[in-house]
Amino acid sequence: MHPQDVPALRLLDQGGTHWGCCGPLGAGGRNMACGCGVLVATLAADCMGPYELHLDPVRVRAFDTKGSKR
């Protein structure tokens, strides 16, 4: 997904071996955290590769915020 689709997440790991010239490579595992500090996604946003966010399927659940009726 596009990183701007989840504006509440913040980048925790800035720099180090998994950082390219323009941003995170996404090769070091989860580097994006929710408000409580739990790492829930991996951001790949260096200029030499894809610009995308991968949500961790073990830590992220999808649900209908409007309360769908069946």
Secondary structure by P-SEA (a helix, b strand, c coil): cccccccccccccccccccccccccccccccccccccccccccccccccccccccccccbbbbccccccc
